[in-house]
């Protein structure tokens, strides 16, 4: 009887997880964060489509899964998607020639001045970096149709927490879509409402985002209708200079909060 009860408890969790076969090319590897960015083909299983071809970060449960990987190598793995997380397992090289992965030539270095931009927020208003001088600005990249619970939703959840903890400070949060054709101001406004975003603090931006993405090291492109996307979060100081960059989506909100607080306390 006890065994049956345990089985009944475990089965709903097992049924909630889905597994998808993935093959693609490694764009970047971060063993410490147990994360790899992979440019992959469309993900489907037995006629059920899950994700279009794009470039995305994937986490592994063990850093050993990433041993021997490097940018440009072709790999295969299983993507396990649960209710509140996803991870890659059984990662292995699939053979075939490596692919050259060039670094963005426009990527800024820490201390460089971030070029001005003009993008549209969820309320249809123009936002320029020049108008935000004197404030600390945190920028992440996401999109509303992101299917992985621990990528874009996690980035948004962390910004939502920062908005709550740092309300009243000289801080502006900018979430820039990498899917501007779909993520119109109206779509972003609904997404912002979902996360409780206050427009005076947290703005969701759309428009011609390519130059800003390249400047901040976001690997971002369109290829035959699919999205190329990784996850970078940048901190811009009061004078418009790049102060810090955090890669991936696995960082905790308190880690970025400490980084932002440090720059808030610095004199202009």
C-alpha positions in Angstrom: 0.0 0.0 0.0 2.8 2.4 0.9 4.5 1.7 -2.4 1.3 2.4 -4.3 0.8 5.7 -2.5 4.4 6.8 -3.3 3.8 5.9 -6.9 0.7 8.0 -7.0 2.6 10.9 -5.6 5.4 10.6 -8.0 3.4 10.0 -11.2 1.9 13.5 -11.5 5.4 15.1 -11.4 6.7 12.6 -13.9 3.8 13.3 -16.2 4.3 17.0 -16.0 7.8 16.8 -17.5 8.3 16.5 -21.3 11.5 15.6 -23.1 12.5 16.9 -26.5 15.4 15.9 -28.7 17.6 18.8 -29.7 20.5 19.2 -32.2 22.5 22.3 -32.9 25.7 24.2 -32.7 27.3 25.6 -29.5 27.6 29.4 -29.5 29.1 29.8 -26.0 29.8 27.7 -22.9 29.9 28.7 -19.2 30.8 25.7 -17.1 30.5 27.6 -13.8 26.9 28.5 -14.5 26.3 25.0 -16.1 25.0 26.9 -19.1 25.6 26.6 -22.9 24.2 28.8 -25.6 23.1 26.6 -28.6 21.9 27.6 -32.0 19.5 24.8 -32.7 17.1 23.4 -35.3 13.3 23.4 -34.8 12.5 21.3 -31.7 9.7 18.8 -32.1 8.8 15.2 -31.0 6.4 12.8 -32.7 4.8 15.5 -34.7 4.4 18.0 -31.8 6.3 21.2 -32.3 7.8 22.9 -29.3 10.2 25.7 -30.5 11.3 27.2 -33.8 15.0 27.3 -34.8 16.8 29.9 -32.7 19.8 30.4 -30.4 19.0 30.0 -26.7 20.8 29.3 -23.4 20.3 25.8 -21.9 21.3 24.8 -18.4 22.6 21.4 -17.3 22.3 19.8 -13.9 26.0 18.9 -13.8 28.9 20.9 -15.2 30.4 17.6 -16.4 27.8 17.6 -19.2 29.7 20.5 -20.8 33.1 18.9 -20.7 34.8 19.1 -24.1 32.3 21.6 -25.6 33.4 24.8 -27.3 31.9 27.4 -29.7 31.2 26.0 -33.1 31.0 22.3 -32.1 27.9 20.4 -33.2 26.0 18.6 -30.4 22.8 16.6 -29.6 21.0 16.5 -26.2 17.6 15.9 -24.5 15.7 19.0 -23.3 13.7 18.2 -20.2 10.9 20.8 -19.6 9.2 20.8 -16.2 6.6 23.2 -14.8 9.1 25.6 -13.4 12.4 24.7 -15.0 14.1 23.1 -18.0 17.5 21.5 -18.4 19.7 19.7 -20.9 20.9 16.2 -20.3 22.8 13.5 -22.2 24.8 16.2 -24.1 27.2 14.8 -26.7 29.0 15.8 -29.8 27.1 14.7 -33.0 30.0 14.9 -35.5 30.3 17.0 -38.6 32.6 20.0 -39.2 32.8 22.8 -36.6 31.3 26.2 -37.4 33.1 29.5 -36.9 31.3 31.7 -34.3 32.5 35.3 -34.6 32.2 37.6 -31.6 30.1 40.8 -32.2 32.5 43.4 -33.5 30.4 46.2 -32.0 30.4 44.8 -28.4 31.4 47.5 -25.9 34.0 47.0 -23.2 33.3 47.9 -19.5 33.8 51.7 -19.2 32.7 52.4 -22.8 29.9 54.9 -23.4 26.8 53.2 -24.6 25.5 54.8 -27.8 22.2 56.6 -27.6 19.1 54.8 -28.9 15.5 55.6 -29.6 13.0 52.8 -28.9 9.3 52.6 -28.1 8.0 51.5 -24.8 4.8 49.6 -23.9 2.9 52.9 -23.7 3.9 53.9 -27.2 6.3 56.6 -25.9 9.8 57.1 -27.3 12.6 56.2 -24.9 16.2 57.5 -25.4 19.2 56.7 -23.3 20.2 60.3 -23.3 17.0 61.2 -21.4 18.1 58.7 -18.6 21.4 60.4 -17.7 21.7 60.7 -14.0 20.1 57.4 -13.4 21.4 53.8 -13.2 19.9 51.8 -16.0 19.7 48.0 -16.1 19.0 46.4 -19.5 18.0 42.8 -20.3 16.8 41.1 -23.4 13.7 38.8 -23.7 10.6 38.2 -25.7 7.0 37.4 -24.9 6.8 34.1 -26.7 9.8 32.6 -25.1 8.8 29.0 -24.2 11.5 28.2 -21.6 10.3 28.9 -18.0 13.9 29.6 -16.7 15.0 32.0 -19.4 12.8 35.0 -20.3 10.2 34.5 -17.5 13.1 34.2 -15.0 14.7 37.4 -16.3 11.3 39.2 -16.0 10.7 37.8 -12.5 14.1 39.1 -11.3 13.4 42.5 -12.7 10.0 42.5 -11.0 11.7 41.7 -7.7 14.3 44.5 -8.3 11.5 46.9 -9.1 9.9 46.2 -5.7 13.2 46.2 -3.7 14.7 49.4 -5.3 11.5 51.5 -5.7 12.3 55.1 -5.1 15.9 54.8 -6.2 17.5 56.5 -9.3 17.0 53.3 -11.3 15.3 52.5 -14.6 14.8 48.9 -15.8 14.7 48.3 -19.5 13.5 45.0 -21.0 14.3 45.0 -24.7 12.5 42.5 -27.0 14.5 40.4 -29.5 11.2 39.7 -31.3 10.2 43.3 -32.3 8.0 42.2 -35.3 5.7 40.4 -32.9 6.3 42.3 -29.7 4.4 45.5 -30.5 3.8 48.1 -27.8 0.3 46.6 -27.3 1.8 43.1 -26.8 4.4 44.4 -24.5 1.8 46.4 -22.5 0.0 43.1 -21.8 3.2 41.4 -20.8 4.2 44.3 -18.6 0.8 44.1 -16.8 1.4 40.4 -16.3 4.5 41.2 -14.3 3.2 44.3 -12.5 5.6 46.6 -14.2 5.3 50.3 -13.3 6.1 52.3 -16.4 8.0 55.0 -14.5 10.5 52.3 -13.3 10.3 49.4 -15.7 9.9 49.9 -19.5 9.5 47.2 -22.2 11.1 48.4 -25.4 10.6 47.5 -29.1 11.8 48.9 -32.4 15.2 48.6 -34.2 17.0 46.9 -31.3 19.9 45.3 -33.3 22.5 48.0 -32.6 21.8 48.1 -28.9 21.9 44.3 -28.7 25.2 44.2 -30.5 26.7 46.9 -28.3 25.7 45.0 -25.1 26.9 41.6 -26.4 23.5 40.1 -27.0 23.8 37.4 -29.7 20.8 38.3 -31.7 19.7 37.7 -35.3 16.9 36.5 -37.6 17.5 33.5 -39.9 14.7 32.4 -42.2 12.1 33.7 -39.7 13.7 32.1 -36.6 15.2 34.1 -33.6 18.8 34.1 -32.6 19.0 35.0 -28.9 21.1 34.7 -25.8 20.7 36.4 -22.4 22.8 39.3 -21.3 21.9 41.8 -18.5 23.8 45.1 -18.5 24.2 47.9 -16.0 24.8 51.4 -17.3 26.0 54.1 -14.9 24.7 57.6 -14.4 27.0 59.0 -17.1 25.9 56.5 -19.8 28.9 54.2 -19.5 28.7 50.4 -19.4 29.4 49.4 -15.8 28.8 45.7 -15.8 27.5 42.7 -17.8 25.9 39.6 -16.4 25.6 36.6 -18.7 22.8 34.1 -18.8 19.6 33.9 -16.8 20.7 31.8 -13.8 21.8 34.7 -11.6 19.8 35.6 -8.5 18.0 38.9 -8.1 19.9 39.7 -5.0 23.2 39.4 -6.9 22.2 42.0 -9.4 20.6 44.1 -6.6 24.0 44.3 -4.9 25.7 45.3 -8.1 23.1 48.0 -8.9 23.2 49.3 -5.3 27.0 49.7 -5.5 26.6 51.9 -8.6 23.7 53.8 -7.0 26.0 54.8 -4.2 28.7 56.1 -6.4 28.9 59.9 -7.0 27.9 61.0 -10.5 
